Amino acid sequence: MRGGGRYGARLMPNLLALGAALAYAVGVVLQYQAAQAAAPARAGGTGLLVHLARRPVWLAGIAANGVGFGLRFLALRDGSLVVVQLLVLTGVVFALPLDAVLARRRISPREVVLAAATVAGLVLFLSAAQPTHGRDGATGPAWIGYALLTAAVVLVLERIGARRAHAVKTLTLALAGGLLVAFGVALCKQLAALFPHHLARAVTDWQAYALVVVGAVGVVFVQRAYNIGPLSLALPVLVVVEPVVSVIVGVLLFHERVRHGDGATALAAGGLLTLAVGAAALARSAAAWHQHHDAPVVVT
C-alpha cells in the first residue's frame, strides 16, 4: 500500500500536467476560432474584444485557459518543473485534432508524423533523463541572478529587433516573450509549494507580485510578436522556448536531477531535440494552414 501511495503521489502531477495541456489546447483553439468568426468590421481595436466577450465560444476558451493554469499550478506543487513543462508542451498534439474538426480541414500525413515524433521525443527524454523532483524553492541570490540574466537577454533581444526587418523582429520578440513566460512559470513553481498550507505567505511574498509584473510584460511581448509577423513564425518559437528554458531552470535553479552518463545524456538530448523540433514544426504547420485559409483578424 505504501508503495502504491508513493507511485500515486508521483503520478498525480503528471496527470495534472496532461490535463493542463489538454485544457490549454482547447482554450487556444476555441479563442482562435471565435476570433476568426468575428465580423470583418470588428477585426481590430477594442471592438473585436467587446464582440468576442459576448461570444460563448470565446468565453469558453478563456475558461479553458484558466483551468489549464490551475491544473499546471497544482502539478508544479508536487511535480518536477522539467516534467510538468514538457508534458504541457504536448498541448500542440491535443490541439491538432480539435483544430482540424472545428476548422473543417484534414490532418495531413506530415502532421501525423510530427505529432508522433513529438510524443516519441518526450518519451525518449523522460526515459533517458528520468528527472526527479528537486527543491520546492530557490535561494534569493539564485533568483536575483536568474532575474538579471533574463532582463539582460530580453533587453538585448529588444535592441536587436528594434531596427530589423519584420521577420527578425518577430523572432526576437517571440524569444523574449518565451523567456518571460518561462520565468513566470518558475515563479509559479515556488508559489505552488506554499499551497494550501501557507496561503497568507503566498499572497504576500515577492514572487506573487513579480509573477503579475512578469506575466503582464510577457503578454505584451507575445502580442507584439503576433501582430508584427506571421503566426507561423512566432508560434513555433513560443511553443519551444518556454519548456526548453524550463528544463534548464529546473536543473540549475530548483536542483532537479536528471540522469547522465552511460549514454543517457546523449539519449536525453536527442529526445529533447526531437520533442522541440516536432512541436515547433507541428505548430508552424497548423499556423501556416490558417495563415493561408483564414481572413486576417488583428487584436490591438
Residue frames relative to the residue before (quaternion, step in Angstrom):
aa qw qx qy qz dx dy dz
M 1.0000 0.0000 0.0000 0.0000 0.00 0.00 0.00
R 0.6543 0.5118 -0.3289 0.4492 3.56 0.95 -0.85
G 0.6427 0.5225 -0.3238 0.4572 3.55 1.00 -0.82
G 0.6483 0.5146 -0.3112 0.4669 3.56 1.03 -0.84
G 0.6394 0.5281 -0.3268 0.4533 3.56 1.06 -0.74
R 0.6537 0.5002 -0.3123 0.4744 3.58 1.00 -0.80
Y 0.6372 0.5215 -0.3270 0.4638 3.56 1.04 -0.79
G 0.6542 0.5117 -0.3093 0.4632 3.57 0.99 -0.84
A 0.6378 0.5296 -0.3244 0.4556 3.55 1.06 -0.78
R 0.6702 0.4771 -0.2965 0.4850 3.58 1.09 -0.70
L 0.6795 0.5155 -0.2866 0.4364 3.56 1.06 -0.79
M 0.6055 0.6139 -0.3621 0.3540 3.59 0.96 -0.83
P 0.6638 0.4885 -0.3417 0.4517 3.69 0.78 -0.80
N 0.6384 0.5258 -0.3312 0.4541 3.58 1.04 -0.72
L 0.6482 0.5021 -0.3138 0.4788 3.58 1.00 -0.80
L 0.6356 0.5184 -0.3238 0.4716 3.57 1.02 -0.78
A 0.6488 0.5160 -0.3171 0.4607 3.60 1.00 -0.81
L 0.6464 0.4960 -0.3180 0.4848 3.59 1.00 -0.77
G 0.6206 0.5261 -0.3332 0.4764 3.57 1.08 -0.71
A 0.6324 0.5193 -0.3218 0.4763 3.58 1.05 -0.77
A 0.6342 0.5326 -0.3295 0.4534 3.59 0.97 -0.84
L 0.6641 0.4971 -0.2963 0.4734 3.56 0.96 -0.89
A 0.6615 0.5083 -0.3082 0.4572 3.59 0.93 -0.89
Y 0.6481 0.5075 -0.3176 0.4707 3.59 0.96 -0.84
A 0.6357 0.5324 -0.3292 0.4517 3.57 0.99 -0.82
V 0.6518 0.5004 -0.3076 0.4797 3.57 0.93 -0.90
G 0.6663 0.5259 -0.3071 0.4303 3.58 0.90 -0.93
V 0.6768 0.4941 -0.2962 0.4584 3.58 0.86 -0.96
V 0.6841 0.4895 -0.2947 0.4534 3.57 0.84 -0.95
L 0.6686 0.4986 -0.3093 0.4568 3.61 0.90 -0.87
Q 0.6637 0.4942 -0.3160 0.4641 3.60 0.92 -0.82
Y 0.6571 0.5027 -0.3208 0.4611 3.57 0.96 -0.79
Q 0.6558 0.5073 -0.3175 0.4603 3.58 0.92 -0.86
A 0.6480 0.5119 -0.3221 0.4629 3.60 0.98 -0.79
A 0.6508 0.5125 -0.3188 0.4606 3.58 0.98 -0.81
Q 0.6742 0.4921 -0.3006 0.4615 3.59 0.98 -0.79
A 0.6624 0.5008 -0.3025 0.4679 3.58 1.17 -0.53
A 0.4826 0.6703 -0.4374 0.3557 3.60 1.28 -0.14
A 0.5829 -0.5842 0.4366 0.3582 3.53 -1.17 0.63
P 0.5793 -0.6105 0.4030 0.3596 3.63 -0.96 0.77
A 0.6212 0.5620 -0.3451 0.4233 3.59 1.06 -0.68
R 0.7226 0.3906 -0.2292 0.5223 3.53 1.23 -0.45
A 0.3583 0.7984 -0.4335 0.2153 3.54 1.24 0.36
G 0.8008 0.2245 -0.1476 0.5353 3.61 1.10 -0.07
G 0.7757 0.3688 -0.2531 0.4453 3.53 -1.30 0.30
T 0.7585 -0.3793 0.2725 0.4546 3.53 -1.33 -0.27
G 0.5182 0.6548 -0.4184 0.3573 3.59 1.18 -0.39
L 0.6409 0.5224 -0.3233 0.4602 3.56 1.02 -0.78
L 0.6673 0.5067 -0.3101 0.4492 3.57 0.90 -0.91
V 0.6402 0.5107 -0.3253 0.4727 3.58 1.00 -0.82
H 0.6527 0.5165 -0.3074 0.4613 3.55 0.98 -0.88
L 0.6843 0.4923 -0.2904 0.4529 3.57 0.88 -0.94
A 0.6186 0.5669 -0.3419 0.4230 3.58 1.07 -0.72
R 0.6735 0.4707 -0.2884 0.4916 3.58 1.26 -0.34
R 0.6197 0.5506 -0.3397 0.4444 3.57 1.27 -0.10
P 0.4633 -0.7071 0.4594 0.2728 3.62 -0.67 1.07
V 0.6250 0.5508 -0.3523 0.4265 3.60 1.02 -0.73
W 0.6713 0.4880 -0.2990 0.4710 3.58 0.93 -0.89
L 0.6485 0.5089 -0.3124 0.4721 3.58 0.98 -0.83
A 0.6200 0.5266 -0.3399 0.4720 3.57 1.08 -0.70
G 0.6273 0.5315 -0.3315 0.4628 3.59 1.07 -0.70
I 0.6337 0.5157 -0.3210 0.4790 3.57 1.02 -0.82
A 0.6564 0.5101 -0.3074 0.4631 3.57 0.96 -0.89
A 0.6411 0.5245 -0.3241 0.4570 3.59 1.01 -0.80
N 0.6375 0.5099 -0.3265 0.4765 3.60 1.02 -0.75
G 0.6298 0.5296 -0.3292 0.4632 3.57 1.05 -0.73
V 0.6348 0.5120 -0.3169 0.4841 3.55 1.04 -0.80
G 0.6419 0.5329 -0.3181 0.4504 3.57 0.99 -0.84
F 0.6479 0.5093 -0.3174 0.4691 3.57 0.96 -0.85
G 0.6660 0.5116 -0.3038 0.4498 3.58 0.93 -0.89
L 0.6686 0.4952 -0.2999 0.4668 3.57 0.95 -0.86
R 0.6531 0.4925 -0.3246 0.4750 3.59 0.97 -0.77
F 0.6154 0.5480 -0.3439 0.4502 3.58 1.01 -0.78
L 0.6747 0.4777 -0.2883 0.4832 3.59 0.94 -0.89
A 0.6345 0.5287 -0.3340 0.4542 3.58 1.03 -0.75
L 0.6658 0.5089 -0.3012 0.4549 3.59 1.01 -0.80
R 0.5410 0.6398 -0.4045 0.3666 3.58 1.15 -0.49
D 0.8212 0.1715 -0.0640 0.5405 3.59 0.85 -0.93
G 0.6841 0.5145 -0.2823 0.4332 3.57 1.22 -0.27
S 0.6196 -0.5285 0.4371 0.3816 3.50 -1.38 0.18
L 0.5110 -0.6391 0.4807 0.3153 3.58 -0.96 0.88
V 0.6307 0.5479 -0.3279 0.4410 3.57 0.97 -0.85
V 0.7144 0.4547 -0.2603 0.4639 3.56 0.75 -1.06
V 0.6629 0.5206 -0.3173 0.4345 3.59 0.84 -0.94
Q 0.6899 0.4879 -0.2920 0.4480 3.58 0.84 -0.94
L 0.6696 0.4823 -0.3103 0.4719 3.59 0.97 -0.73
L 0.6328 0.5073 -0.3381 0.4774 3.58 1.07 -0.62
V 0.6271 0.5267 -0.3384 0.4636 3.60 1.03 -0.74
L 0.5852 0.5937 -0.3613 0.4177 3.58 1.13 -0.63
T 0.5911 0.5851 -0.3706 0.4134 3.61 1.13 -0.52
G 0.4026 0.7108 -0.4753 0.3266 3.59 1.25 0.05
V 0.5984 0.5635 -0.3710 0.4321 3.62 1.11 -0.59
V 0.6347 0.5084 -0.3262 0.4819 3.58 1.16 -0.59
F 0.6546 0.5042 -0.3093 0.4708 3.59 0.96 -0.85
A 0.6583 0.5363 -0.3159 0.4234 3.58 1.01 -0.78
L 0.5597 0.6574 -0.3804 0.3314 3.59 1.12 -0.66
P 0.7392 0.3888 -0.2712 0.4784 3.68 0.60 -0.95
L 0.6317 0.5312 -0.3478 0.4448 3.60 1.01 -0.71
D 0.6554 0.4999 -0.3083 0.4749 3.57 0.95 -0.85
A 0.6422 0.5338 -0.3233 0.4451 3.58 0.98 -0.83
V 0.6603 0.5040 -0.3089 0.4632 3.59 0.98 -0.82
L 0.7230 0.4461 -0.2595 0.4593 3.57 0.79 -1.01
A 0.7118 0.4221 -0.2563 0.4994 3.60 1.06 -0.70
R 0.3362 -0.7687 0.4758 0.2640 3.59 1.32 -0.13
R 0.4727 0.6305 -0.4691 0.3987 3.52 0.83 1.06
R 0.4955 -0.6515 0.4893 0.3008 3.53 -1.23 0.47
I 0.4108 -0.6632 0.5638 0.2712 3.53 -1.15 0.69
S 0.3576 -0.7608 0.5037 0.1993 3.55 -0.63 1.13
P 0.6240 -0.5300 0.4056 0.4065 3.60 -1.18 0.43
R 0.6078 0.5578 -0.3523 0.4420 3.59 1.07 -0.71
E 0.6654 0.4977 -0.3090 0.4628 3.59 0.96 -0.81
V 0.6042 0.5420 -0.3505 0.4672 3.58 1.09 -0.65
V 0.6521 0.5050 -0.3045 0.4765 3.58 0.98 -0.89
L 0.6615 0.5074 -0.3088 0.4578 3.59 0.94 -0.87
A 0.6403 0.5128 -0.3253 0.4703 3.60 0.99 -0.79
A 0.6557 0.5020 -0.3077 0.4726 3.57 0.98 -0.85
A 0.6464 0.5151 -0.3194 0.4634 3.60 1.01 -0.80
T 0.6210 0.5459 -0.3373 0.4502 3.58 1.04 -0.76
V 0.6849 0.4664 -0.2787 0.4855 3.56 0.89 -0.95
A 0.6484 0.5174 -0.3224 0.4560 3.59 0.96 -0.84
G 0.6391 0.5254 -0.3240 0.4588 3.58 1.01 -0.77
L 0.6354 0.5258 -0.3182 0.4675 3.55 1.02 -0.82
V 0.6704 0.4966 -0.2985 0.4636 3.58 0.87 -0.97
L 0.6553 0.5140 -0.3153 0.4550 3.58 0.95 -0.87
F 0.6656 0.4998 -0.3155 0.4556 3.59 0.88 -0.87
L 0.6932 0.4769 -0.2910 0.4554 3.58 0.81 -0.98
S 0.6555 0.5127 -0.3153 0.4562 3.58 1.03 -0.74
A 0.7175 0.4411 -0.2535 0.4757 3.56 0.96 -0.86
A 0.7446 0.4181 -0.2309 0.4663 3.60 0.84 -0.96
Q 0.0777 -0.8375 0.5311 0.1028 3.58 1.10 -0.75
P 0.0109 0.8439 -0.5361 0.0184 3.63 0.71 1.04
T 0.1614 -0.7809 0.5985 0.0774 3.55 -1.09 0.76
H 0.6226 -0.5507 0.4123 0.3729 3.54 -1.25 0.54
G 0.2252 -0.7808 0.5713 0.1152 3.57 -0.95 0.91
R 0.7939 -0.2145 0.2020 0.5319 3.56 -0.90 -0.94
D 0.5264 -0.6280 0.4731 0.3236 3.54 -1.23 0.54
G 0.8128 0.0778 -0.0260 0.5767 3.57 1.14 -0.53
A 0.4105 -0.6875 0.5413 0.2566 3.52 -1.28 0.41
T 0.5809 -0.5867 0.4347 0.3597 3.55 -1.25 0.36
G 0.6768 -0.5018 0.3592 0.4015 3.56 -1.28 0.39
P 0.6747 0.4863 -0.3110 0.4600 3.64 0.79 -0.91
A 0.6299 0.5335 -0.3379 0.4522 3.59 1.04 -0.72
W 0.6510 0.5043 -0.3120 0.4739 3.57 1.01 -0.83
I 0.6376 0.5299 -0.3288 0.4523 3.58 0.96 -0.84
G 0.6633 0.5043 -0.2985 0.4655 3.57 0.94 -0.91
Y 0.6610 0.5008 -0.3026 0.4698 3.57 0.95 -0.90
A 0.6562 0.5155 -0.3093 0.4560 3.59 0.95 -0.87
L 0.6735 0.4918 -0.2998 0.4633 3.58 0.91 -0.92
L 0.6489 0.5142 -0.3183 0.4618 3.58 0.98 -0.82
T 0.6573 0.5076 -0.3082 0.4640 3.59 0.93 -0.91
A 0.6612 0.5095 -0.3044 0.4588 3.58 0.90 -0.94
A 0.6595 0.5162 -0.3117 0.4488 3.58 0.94 -0.88
V 0.6756 0.4865 -0.2969 0.4676 3.58 0.89 -0.92
V 0.6383 0.5233 -0.3274 0.4599 3.60 0.97 -0.84
L 0.6606 0.5027 -0.3092 0.4641 3.59 0.92 -0.86
V 0.6408 0.5138 -0.3223 0.4706 3.59 1.00 -0.80
L 0.6565 0.5033 -0.3085 0.4696 3.59 0.94 -0.87
E 0.6290 0.5263 -0.3280 0.4688 3.57 1.02 -0.80
R 0.6714 0.4935 -0.2969 0.4665 3.59 0.94 -0.87
I 0.6420 0.5295 -0.3256 0.4488 3.59 0.97 -0.85
G 0.7491 0.4255 -0.2273 0.4541 3.57 0.86 -0.96
A 0.4890 0.7139 -0.4177 0.2771 3.58 1.19 -0.45
R 0.8186 0.1969 -0.0779 0.5338 3.58 0.88 -0.89
R 0.5133 0.6362 -0.4244 0.3893 3.55 1.12 0.56
A 0.6860 -0.4518 0.3673 0.4364 3.53 -1.34 0.08
H 0.6969 -0.5015 0.3131 0.4061 3.55 -1.24 0.48
A 0.6354 0.5419 -0.3445 0.4289 3.61 0.97 -0.79
V 0.6762 0.4747 -0.2919 0.4819 3.59 0.89 -0.91
K 0.6558 0.5137 -0.3153 0.4546 3.57 0.94 -0.85
T 0.6209 0.5358 -0.3399 0.4603 3.57 1.04 -0.74
L 0.6662 0.5063 -0.2999 0.4581 3.57 0.94 -0.91
T 0.6822 0.4834 -0.3031 0.4572 3.60 0.86 -0.90
L 0.6521 0.5005 -0.3202 0.4709 3.59 1.00 -0.76
A 0.6471 0.5111 -0.3179 0.4679 3.59 1.01 -0.80
L 0.6339 0.5191 -0.3280 0.4703 3.58 1.00 -0.78
A 0.6626 0.4983 -0.3016 0.4709 3.57 0.91 -0.91
G 0.6492 0.5176 -0.3148 0.4599 3.58 0.96 -0.86
G 0.6547 0.5141 -0.3098 0.4595 3.58 0.98 -0.83
L 0.6399 0.5210 -0.3198 0.4656 3.58 1.02 -0.78
L 0.6695 0.4949 -0.2969 0.4677 3.58 0.98 -0.84
V 0.6374 0.5126 -0.3287 0.4722 3.58 1.00 -0.79
A 0.6397 0.5160 -0.3247 0.4681 3.60 0.99 -0.82
F 0.6242 0.5226 -0.3364 0.4734 3.60 1.03 -0.74
G 0.6498 0.5205 -0.3128 0.4571 3.58 0.98 -0.83
V 0.6427 0.5139 -0.3234 0.4672 3.58 1.00 -0.78
A 0.6218 0.5287 -0.3388 0.4681 3.60 1.05 -0.73
L 0.6290 0.5146 -0.3283 0.4814 3.59 1.04 -0.75
C 0.6237 0.5353 -0.3307 0.4638 3.59 1.03 -0.79
K 0.6162 0.5594 -0.3418 0.4366 3.57 1.02 -0.82
Q 0.6981 0.4552 -0.2820 0.4753 3.59 0.87 -0.90
L 0.6602 0.5027 -0.3137 0.4615 3.59 0.98 -0.78
A 0.6241 0.5718 -0.3417 0.4084 3.58 1.02 -0.82
A 0.6083 0.5758 -0.3520 0.4178 3.59 1.10 -0.65
L 0.6515 0.5310 -0.3111 0.4436 3.60 1.20 -0.43
F 0.6328 0.5277 -0.3320 0.4592 3.59 1.25 -0.27
P 0.6686 -0.2396 -0.6987 -0.0862 1.53 -2.04 1.50
H 0.5218 0.7073 -0.3704 0.3004 3.60 1.28 -0.01
H 0.7803 0.2636 -0.1458 0.5481 3.60 1.15 -0.41
L 0.0329 0.8548 -0.5160 0.0439 3.57 0.84 1.01
A 0.6407 0.5347 -0.3376 0.4354 3.60 0.92 -0.85
R 0.6757 0.4798 -0.2945 0.4759 3.55 0.94 -0.85
A 0.6242 0.5712 -0.3393 0.4112 3.58 1.02 -0.78
V 0.7409 0.3968 -0.2285 0.4913 3.60 1.01 -0.75
T 0.7032 0.4317 -0.2787 0.4914 3.60 1.24 -0.06
D 0.5406 0.6192 -0.4110 0.3942 3.61 1.19 -0.34
W 0.6287 -0.5716 0.3792 0.3663 3.55 -1.16 0.60
Q 0.5754 0.6127 -0.3866 0.3794 3.59 1.12 -0.59
A 0.6250 0.5512 -0.3478 0.4297 3.59 1.03 -0.73
Y 0.6926 0.4577 -0.2739 0.4855 3.58 0.93 -0.90
A 0.6226 0.5304 -0.3375 0.4660 3.57 1.07 -0.72
L 0.6207 0.5517 -0.3385 0.4425 3.58 1.05 -0.76
V 0.6409 0.5201 -0.3242 0.4622 3.60 0.99 -0.82
V 0.6833 0.4881 -0.2840 0.4628 3.57 0.89 -0.97
V 0.6876 0.4787 -0.2831 0.4669 3.58 0.81 -1.03
G 0.6389 0.5320 -0.3260 0.4500 3.58 0.99 -0.81
A 0.6666 0.5013 -0.3023 0.4615 3.59 0.93 -0.89
V 0.6692 0.4843 -0.3018 0.4760 3.58 0.91 -0.90
G 0.6338 0.5376 -0.3280 0.4490 3.58 1.01 -0.78
V 0.6345 0.5251 -0.3251 0.4648 3.59 0.99 -0.81
V 0.6310 0.5364 -0.3293 0.4536 3.58 1.00 -0.83
F 0.6778 0.4833 -0.2978 0.4672 3.59 0.87 -0.91
V 0.6543 0.5103 -0.3144 0.4611 3.58 0.93 -0.86
Q 0.6690 0.4968 -0.3053 0.4608 3.59 0.89 -0.90
R 0.6352 0.5200 -0.3310 0.4654 3.59 1.02 -0.75
A 0.6317 0.5282 -0.3315 0.4605 3.58 1.01 -0.79
Y 0.6597 0.5058 -0.3020 0.4666 3.59 0.98 -0.85
N 0.7119 0.4798 -0.2663 0.4384 3.58 0.93 -0.89
I 0.6910 0.4948 -0.2859 0.4426 3.59 1.03 -0.74
G 0.8256 0.1522 -0.0441 0.5415 3.57 0.85 -0.95
P 0.6874 -0.4731 0.3453 0.4294 3.57 -1.28 0.06
L 0.5970 -0.5838 0.4210 0.3543 3.56 -1.13 0.68
S 0.6392 0.5516 -0.3249 0.4261 3.57 1.07 -0.76
L 0.6640 0.4716 -0.3061 0.4930 3.59 1.24 -0.27
A 0.7267 0.4454 -0.2455 0.4618 3.58 0.90 -0.93
L 0.6638 0.5647 -0.3205 0.3710 3.59 0.84 -0.97
P 0.6638 0.4982 -0.3434 0.4397 3.65 0.79 -0.81
V 0.6286 0.5282 -0.3405 0.4582 3.60 1.02 -0.74
L 0.6805 0.4913 -0.2899 0.4599 3.57 0.87 -0.95
V 0.6329 0.5513 -0.3284 0.4332 3.56 1.02 -0.81
V 0.7564 0.4174 -0.2007 0.4618 3.58 0.95 -0.91
V 0.6529 0.5637 -0.3404 0.3743 3.60 0.83 -0.97
E 0.6602 0.5429 -0.3244 0.4052 3.59 0.80 -0.98
P 0.7445 0.3957 -0.2700 0.4650 3.67 0.62 -0.95
V 0.6333 0.5278 -0.3529 0.4424 3.62 0.99 -0.70
V 0.6445 0.4932 -0.3157 0.4917 3.59 0.98 -0.82
S 0.6334 0.5452 -0.3323 0.4372 3.59 1.01 -0.77
V 0.5916 0.5530 -0.3642 0.4600 3.59 1.09 -0.63
I 0.6732 0.4885 -0.2903 0.4733 3.57 0.91 -0.94
V 0.6665 0.5049 -0.2976 0.4609 3.57 0.94 -0.93
G 0.6316 0.5473 -0.3337 0.4361 3.58 0.98 -0.81
V 0.6932 0.4668 -0.2712 0.4776 3.56 0.99 -0.86
L 0.7667 0.4009 -0.2085 0.4560 3.58 0.78 -1.03
L 0.7570 0.3976 -0.2175 0.4706 3.59 0.89 -0.89
F 0.7935 0.2773 -0.1348 0.5247 3.57 0.93 -0.93
H 0.4107 -0.7594 0.4322 0.2604 3.57 1.32 0.24
E 0.2443 0.7437 -0.5730 0.2427 3.56 0.90 0.92
R 0.3516 -0.7681 0.5065 0.1730 3.54 -0.90 0.95
V 0.0728 -0.7534 0.6516 0.0489 3.52 -1.13 0.78
R 0.5384 -0.6417 0.4493 0.3107 3.51 -1.06 0.80
H 0.0206 0.7888 -0.6138 0.0237 3.58 -1.03 0.76
G 0.6674 0.4700 -0.3741 0.4400 3.52 -1.24 0.43
D 0.8126 0.2512 -0.1980 0.4872 3.56 -1.29 0.39
G 0.7088 -0.4642 0.2604 0.4629 3.58 1.02 0.75
A 0.4664 0.6968 -0.4456 0.3138 3.61 1.24 -0.16
T 0.6389 0.5393 -0.3315 0.4371 3.59 0.98 -0.82
A 0.6690 0.4952 -0.2989 0.4668 3.57 0.93 -0.91
L 0.6620 0.4959 -0.3089 0.4696 3.58 0.96 -0.84
A 0.6526 0.5105 -0.3169 0.4617 3.58 0.97 -0.82
A 0.6477 0.5104 -0.3123 0.4716 3.57 0.99 -0.86
G 0.6502 0.5126 -0.3115 0.4664 3.57 1.00 -0.81
G 0.6527 0.5087 -0.3107 0.4676 3.55 1.01 -0.81
L 0.6594 0.5045 -0.3101 0.4632 3.57 0.95 -0.87
L 0.6468 0.5119 -0.3145 0.4697 3.57 1.00 -0.82
T 0.6525 0.5069 -0.3124 0.4687 3.58 0.95 -0.86
L 0.6397 0.5277 -0.3103 0.4647 3.56 1.00 -0.87
A 0.6924 0.4856 -0.2823 0.4528 3.58 0.83 -0.99
V 0.6796 0.4844 -0.2909 0.4678 3.57 0.88 -0.95
G 0.6591 0.5142 -0.3106 0.4525 3.59 0.94 -0.86
A 0.6794 0.4844 -0.2927 0.4670 3.57 0.89 -0.92
A 0.6541 0.5102 -0.3140 0.4618 3.59 0.97 -0.86
A 0.6794 0.4828 -0.2958 0.4667 3.58 0.90 -0.90
L 0.6323 0.5272 -0.3296 0.4622 3.58 1.06 -0.72
A 0.6565 0.4945 -0.3057 0.4806 3.58 0.96 -0.87
R 0.6550 0.5142 -0.3107 0.4583 3.59 0.97 -0.84
S 0.6395 0.5424 -0.3255 0.4369 3.57 0.99 -0.84
A 0.6845 0.4699 -0.2844 0.4793 3.57 0.89 -0.96
A 0.6603 0.5073 -0.3138 0.4562 3.59 0.95 -0.87
A 0.6469 0.5216 -0.3228 0.4531 3.60 0.98 -0.81
W 0.6215 0.5346 -0.3493 0.4538 3.60 1.01 -0.76
H 0.6887 0.4659 -0.2852 0.4767 3.58 0.86 -0.92
Q 0.6030 0.5746 -0.3551 0.4244 3.57 1.06 -0.71
H 0.7477 0.3995 -0.2115 0.4863 3.58 1.03 -0.77
H 0.7570 0.3901 -0.2084 0.4810 3.60 1.16 -0.43
D 0.7152 0.4312 -0.2628 0.4833 3.61 1.13 -0.44
A 0.5197 -0.5961 0.5064 0.3437 3.51 -1.25 0.51
P 0.5130 -0.6642 0.4375 0.3229 3.61 -0.92 0.79
V 0.0241 -0.7680 0.6399 -0.0127 3.54 -0.96 0.95
V 0.0804 -0.8176 0.5702 0.0006 3.58 -0.59 1.13
V 0.1868 -0.7598 0.6144 0.1017 3.55 -0.89 0.98
T 0.0039 0.8106 -0.5845 0.0351 3.58 -0.67 1.06
